[in-house]
């Protein structure tokens, strides 16, 4: 018998310099890469800032709240491991700090999701990984 959690699309091949993000999720206190020169948040982490081209950064805690920028409902799951969850909603969230993050939205029916809906970070344990998702604030 296969564990559906281990069949889900979990991170692989993560560069060591990305690990502070994943470690912060495990601690349920998300940190995002921030350019040390211009202060731009970089999610997903990058080696060079797309604004000022600096290669220097820090890992900064964020408030963990934001609003739905856009959303899509998944009705046909990408793999059999996700099919029991369908339909489910993926949201693109404008975080309080001004950058955007993507995750699954829990606790609200797909037809009730609205643009500008306030949400907050939610941490979901999947096997050995903690992943970032969202729930209604």
Order of alpha helices (4+ residues) and beta strands (2+ residues): alpha-beta-beta-beta-beta-alpha-beta-beta-beta-beta
